[in-house]
């Protein structure tokens, strides 16, 4: 416990006039498909929703920070989210429910617990710039320039949104006006649309992701930007061969010599919950909409980033692969 407290203390030494900015990028699972409170026959009678998970015996302490003492959902005053959905008004505000692609309080994504993990450990305002679009591959849609071929539309859009988010912090969040945004990390949680293309996209995935990391660092003038790679989750603990190959490719990127110490692969497969205990049993590609899965994924991604920001704390972060 003492070591963990020292780890958190080391992370809090941030200048008072800075904002730590993290990019959360990916496709539909980063958009957010976890169900908060919907029930009835269309949602498996509410099994695996956030409300149901929080009500289980033994879960009160783990999830207590998500609500205020009066039972209302909590919104933080030190962590903020900016999320530009495609062809829709941007979502901007304090971290809480409401930053999934649907723009309502009935869904959430990894940003919820990821933001809490980061906000609890960093003694400076935190801004999450979420860049996520459903059904997008790294092979084509996010394709980075150095991979060759046509640069992906969503690679360019991601950079555009990050730059806008950095330049408009004071306008978007008046309480942060006058503070300097500092790009602090990238969290990448993507892979499904490459996995459905095992003949071409999967064999290129490791190389393309390595190019993406290099290109983002170059294009955002952040050569040492910490990067967390979240394992493709899906509906499996042990995935079929072609999907397991994609997971191995994700992990291999973090083992490349150039990325050791600045890039981390975070396993997520153990967070998968059964379809029968989830609100969307037919949506395996969205982890069945299971709130516990998304909460644990967000927690692991956030703690993985903290481990990169302060490497001595890596062994204290559950689920992180060195």
C-alpha positions as CSV (number, residue, x, y, z in Angstrom):
1,X,0.0,0.0,0.0
2,X,2.8,2.4,0.9
3,X,4.4,1.8,-2.5
4,X,1.2,2.4,-4.3
5,X,0.7,5.7,-2.4
6,X,4.2,6.8,-3.4
7,X,3.4,5.9,-7.0
8,X,0.3,8.1,-7.0
9,X,2.2,10.9,-5.3
10,X,4.8,10.9,-8.0
11,X,2.1,11.3,-10.6
12,X,0.6,14.3,-8.9
13,X,3.6,16.5,-9.5
14,X,2.1,18.4,-12.4
15,X,2.4,22.2,-12.8
16,X,-0.8,23.9,-11.6
17,X,-1.3,25.7,-15.0
18,X,-1.3,22.6,-17.2
19,X,-4.0,20.3,-18.5
20,X,-3.1,16.7,-19.1
21,X,-4.6,15.7,-22.4
22,X,-5.2,12.0,-23.5
23,X,-6.4,10.8,-26.8
24,X,-8.8,7.9,-26.7
25,X,-9.0,6.4,-30.2
26,X,-10.7,3.4,-31.8
27,X,-13.9,2.2,-33.3
28,X,-17.3,1.2,-31.9
29,X,-16.1,-0.3,-28.6
30,X,-14.3,3.0,-27.9
31,X,-17.4,4.8,-29.0
32,X,-19.2,3.1,-26.1
33,X,-21.7,0.3,-26.2
34,X,-22.1,-0.5,-22.4
35,X,-25.6,-0.3,-21.2
36,X,-26.3,1.8,-18.0
37,X,-29.9,1.0,-17.0
38,X,-32.1,-0.2,-19.9
39,X,-34.1,-3.4,-19.3
40,X,-37.0,-5.4,-20.5
41,X,-37.0,-8.1,-23.1
42,X,-34.8,-6.0,-25.5
43,X,-32.1,-5.8,-22.9
44,X,-32.2,-9.3,-21.4
45,X,-34.2,-8.0,-18.4
46,X,-31.4,-5.7,-17.5
47,X,-28.7,-8.3,-16.8
48,X,-25.2,-6.9,-17.0
49,X,-26.2,-3.3,-17.0
50,X,-24.3,-0.8,-14.8
51,X,-27.2,-0.5,-12.4
52,X,-27.5,-4.3,-12.1
53,X,-23.7,-4.8,-11.7
54,X,-23.5,-2.1,-9.0
55,X,-26.3,-3.7,-7.1
56,X,-24.6,-7.1,-6.8
57,X,-23.3,-8.1,-3.3
58,X,-19.7,-7.1,-2.9
59,X,-19.6,-4.5,-5.7
60,X,-20.6,-1.4,-3.7
61,X,-17.1,-0.2,-2.9
62,X,-15.7,-0.7,-6.4
63,X,-18.4,1.3,-8.1
64,X,-19.2,3.8,-5.3
65,X,-17.4,6.7,-7.0
66,X,-19.8,6.7,-9.9
67,X,-22.6,8.1,-7.8
68,X,-23.1,11.0,-5.4
69,X,-24.3,10.4,-1.9
70,X,-27.9,11.3,-3.0
71,X,-27.9,8.5,-5.6
72,X,-27.5,10.7,-8.6
73,X,-24.8,10.0,-11.2
74,X,-21.6,11.8,-10.5
75,X,-19.8,14.2,-12.8
76,X,-16.3,15.2,-12.0
77,X,-15.0,18.8,-11.9
78,X,-11.4,17.9,-12.7
79,X,-11.8,15.5,-15.7
80,X,-13.4,16.6,-18.9
81,X,-14.3,14.9,-22.2
82,X,-14.5,16.2,-25.8
83,X,-16.0,13.8,-28.3
84,X,-16.9,14.8,-31.9
85,X,-19.2,12.2,-33.3
86,X,-19.6,11.9,-37.1
87,X,-22.2,14.3,-38.5
88,X,-23.5,15.1,-35.0
89,X,-22.9,17.9,-32.5
90,X,-19.8,17.4,-30.4
91,X,-20.2,16.2,-26.8
92,X,-18.3,18.3,-24.3
93,X,-18.4,18.4,-20.5
94,X,-17.3,17.0,-17.2
95,X,-16.6,13.3,-17.0
96,X,-19.6,11.1,-16.2
97,X,-22.2,9.2,-18.2
98,X,-23.3,10.7,-21.5
99,X,-20.1,10.3,-23.6
100,X,-21.0,7.2,-25.6
101,X,-21.9,7.5,-29.3
102,X,-25.6,7.7,-28.5
103,X,-25.2,10.9,-26.5
104,X,-27.5,9.8,-23.7
105,X,-27.1,8.6,-20.1
106,X,-28.1,5.0,-21.0
107,X,-24.7,4.1,-22.4
108,X,-21.0,4.6,-21.7
109,X,-17.6,3.6,-23.0
110,X,-14.1,3.0,-21.7
111,X,-13.7,6.7,-21.1
112,X,-15.8,6.5,-17.9
113,X,-13.6,4.5,-15.7
114,X,-10.4,5.4,-17.6
115,X,-11.1,9.0,-16.8
116,X,-11.6,8.2,-13.1
117,X,-8.4,6.2,-12.9
118,X,-6.4,9.1,-14.5
119,X,-8.2,11.8,-12.6
120,X,-7.7,10.1,-9.2
121,X,-3.9,9.9,-9.8
122,X,-3.1,13.2,-11.6
123,X,-3.1,16.4,-9.6
124,X,-4.0,18.5,-12.7
125,X,-7.1,18.9,-14.8
126,X,-7.5,16.0,-17.3
127,X,-9.0,16.2,-20.7
128,X,-10.0,13.2,-22.7
129,X,-10.2,13.8,-26.5
130,X,-12.2,10.9,-27.8
131,X,-11.8,10.1,-31.5
132,X,-13.9,7.0,-32.3
133,X,-16.0,5.9,-35.2
134,X,-17.8,2.5,-35.6
135,X,-16.8,0.0,-38.2
136,X,-13.4,1.5,-39.0
137,X,-10.2,-0.5,-39.8
138,X,-6.6,0.3,-39.2
139,X,-5.9,-1.3,-42.6
140,X,-7.9,1.3,-44.5
141,X,-9.8,3.9,-42.4
142,X,-7.1,4.8,-39.9
143,X,-4.3,3.9,-42.3
144,X,-1.2,6.1,-41.3
145,X,0.8,7.9,-44.0
146,X,4.0,5.9,-43.6
147,X,2.2,2.6,-44.1
148,X,2.0,3.5,-47.8
149,X,-1.1,3.6,-50.0
150,X,-4.0,6.0,-49.3
151,X,-3.9,7.7,-45.9
152,X,-7.0,6.9,-44.1
153,X,-9.8,9.4,-43.8
154,X,-10.1,8.8,-40.1
155,X,-6.4,9.1,-39.4
156,X,-6.6,12.6,-40.8
157,X,-9.9,13.3,-38.9
158,X,-8.4,12.1,-35.7
159,X,-5.5,14.5,-36.0
160,X,-7.9,17.3,-36.9
161,X,-10.0,16.7,-33.8
162,X,-7.1,16.5,-31.5
163,X,-5.7,19.8,-32.8
164,X,-9.1,21.4,-32.4
165,X,-9.5,20.0,-28.9
166,X,-6.1,21.4,-27.9
167,X,-6.7,24.8,-29.4
168,X,-10.2,25.3,-28.0
169,X,-9.8,24.1,-24.5
170,X,-10.7,27.5,-23.0
171,X,-13.7,27.9,-25.2
172,X,-15.0,24.4,-24.6
173,X,-14.3,24.4,-20.9
174,X,-14.3,27.9,-19.4
175,X,-13.0,26.7,-16.1
176,X,-9.8,25.6,-17.9
177,X,-9.2,29.0,-19.6
178,X,-5.7,30.2,-19.2
179,X,-4.2,26.8,-18.6
180,X,-1.9,25.1,-21.1
181,X,-2.9,21.8,-22.6
182,X,-0.2,19.2,-22.6
183,X,-0.6,16.1,-24.8
184,X,0.1,13.3,-22.3
185,X,-0.8,10.0,-24.0
186,X,-2.7,8.0,-26.6
187,X,-5.0,5.1,-25.7
188,X,-5.8,2.8,-28.7
189,X,-8.7,0.4,-28.5
190,X,-9.5,-1.0,-31.9
191,X,-9.3,-4.1,-34.1
192,X,-12.6,-5.6,-35.0
193,X,-12.8,-4.4,-38.6
194,X,-9.3,-5.7,-39.2
195,X,-10.1,-9.0,-37.7
196,X,-12.9,-9.6,-40.1
197,X,-10.3,-9.3,-42.9
198,X,-7.9,-12.1,-42.0
199,X,-6.3,-12.4,-45.4
200,X,-5.0,-8.9,-45.8
201,X,-5.7,-6.7,-42.7
202,X,-4.5,-9.1,-40.0
203,X,-1.1,-9.8,-41.5
204,X,-0.5,-6.1,-41.8
205,X,-1.8,-5.1,-38.4
206,X,1.4,-5.1,-36.4
207,X,3.2,-3.1,-39.0
208,X,0.3,-0.7,-39.5
209,X,-0.1,-0.1,-35.8
210,X,3.7,0.6,-35.5
211,X,3.4,3.1,-38.3
212,X,0.4,4.7,-36.6
213,X,2.3,5.3,-33.4
214,X,5.3,6.8,-35.2
215,X,3.1,9.0,-37.4
216,X,0.9,10.3,-34.6
217,X,4.0,11.2,-32.6
218,X,5.5,13.0,-35.6
219,X,2.4,14.7,-36.7
220,X,1.5,16.0,-33.3
221,X,5.1,16.9,-32.4
222,X,5.1,14.5,-29.5
223,X,8.0,12.2,-30.1
224,X,7.8,10.6,-26.7
225,X,4.0,10.3,-26.4
226,X,3.1,7.3,-24.2
227,X,0.8,4.8,-26.0
228,X,-1.4,2.2,-24.5
229,X,-2.7,-0.6,-26.8
230,X,-5.9,-2.2,-25.5
231,X,-6.3,-5.8,-26.5
232,X,-9.2,-6.5,-28.9
233,X,-11.9,-7.9,-26.5
234,X,-14.8,-9.1,-28.5
235,X,-16.9,-12.0,-27.2
236,X,-14.1,-14.4,-26.4
237,X,-11.6,-15.2,-23.6
238,X,-9.8,-17.6,-26.0
239,X,-10.4,-16.3,-29.5
240,X,-10.6,-18.3,-32.8
241,X,-7.2,-18.6,-34.6
242,X,-7.6,-15.6,-36.9
243,X,-8.7,-13.3,-34.1
244,X,-6.0,-14.6,-31.8
245,X,-3.5,-13.7,-34.5
246,X,-4.7,-10.1,-34.3
247,X,-4.4,-10.0,-30.5
248,X,-0.8,-11.3,-30.9
249,X,-0.1,-8.6,-33.4
250,X,-1.2,-5.9,-31.0
251,X,1.0,-7.3,-28.2
252,X,3.9,-7.6,-30.6
253,X,4.0,-3.9,-31.3
254,X,4.7,-3.1,-27.6
255,X,7.6,-5.6,-27.6
256,X,9.4,-3.9,-30.5
257,X,12.7,-2.4,-29.2
258,X,11.8,1.2,-30.3
259,X,8.6,1.0,-28.2
260,X,9.8,-0.6,-25.0
261,X,9.2,1.8,-22.1
262,X,6.9,4.1,-24.0
263,X,4.2,1.8,-25.4
264,X,2.2,-0.8,-23.4
265,X,-0.1,-3.6,-24.4
266,X,-3.0,-4.1,-21.9
267,X,-4.8,-7.4,-21.9
268,X,-8.6,-7.2,-21.7
269,X,-9.8,-10.8,-22.6
270,X,-10.4,-11.7,-18.9
271,X,-13.0,-9.0,-18.7
272,X,-15.4,-10.7,-21.1
273,X,-18.7,-11.8,-19.5
274,X,-21.2,-14.4,-20.8
275,X,-23.8,-13.3,-23.3
276,X,-26.5,-14.8,-21.0
277,X,-25.5,-12.4,-18.3
278,X,-25.4,-9.3,-20.5
279,X,-27.9,-6.8,-21.9
280,X,-27.2,-7.4,-25.6
281,X,-26.6,-11.1,-26.0
282,X,-26.5,-10.9,-29.8
283,X,-23.8,-8.2,-29.9
284,X,-20.6,-10.1,-29.3
285,X,-18.7,-7.6,-31.3
286,X,-19.7,-5.0,-28.6
287,X,-18.8,-7.3,-25.7
288,X,-22.6,-7.9,-25.4
289,X,-23.0,-4.3,-24.0
290,X,-21.8,-5.6,-20.6
291,X,-21.2,-2.8,-18.2
292,X,-18.7,-4.7,-16.1
293,X,-16.6,-5.5,-19.2
294,X,-16.5,-1.8,-20.2
295,X,-15.8,-0.6,-16.7
296,X,-12.9,-3.1,-16.3
297,X,-11.5,-2.3,-19.7
298,X,-11.5,1.4,-19.0
299,X,-9.9,0.8,-15.6
300,X,-7.1,-1.3,-17.1
301,X,-6.5,1.2,-19.9
302,X,-6.2,4.1,-17.5
303,X,-3.9,2.2,-15.1
304,X,-1.8,1.1,-18.0
305,X,-1.3,4.7,-19.0
306,X,-0.4,5.6,-15.4
307,X,2.2,2.8,-15.5
308,X,3.8,4.4,-18.5
309,X,3.8,7.9,-16.9
310,X,5.5,6.5,-13.9
311,X,7.2,3.1,-14.7
312,X,8.0,2.2,-11.1
313,X,4.3,1.7,-10.6
314,X,3.9,-0.8,-13.4
315,X,4.0,-3.8,-11.2
316,X,1.2,-2.3,-9.1
317,X,-1.2,-2.0,-12.0
318,X,-3.3,-5.2,-12.4
319,X,-3.6,-6.7,-15.9
320,X,-0.6,-4.9,-17.4
321,X,1.8,-6.8,-19.6
322,X,5.4,-5.7,-19.4
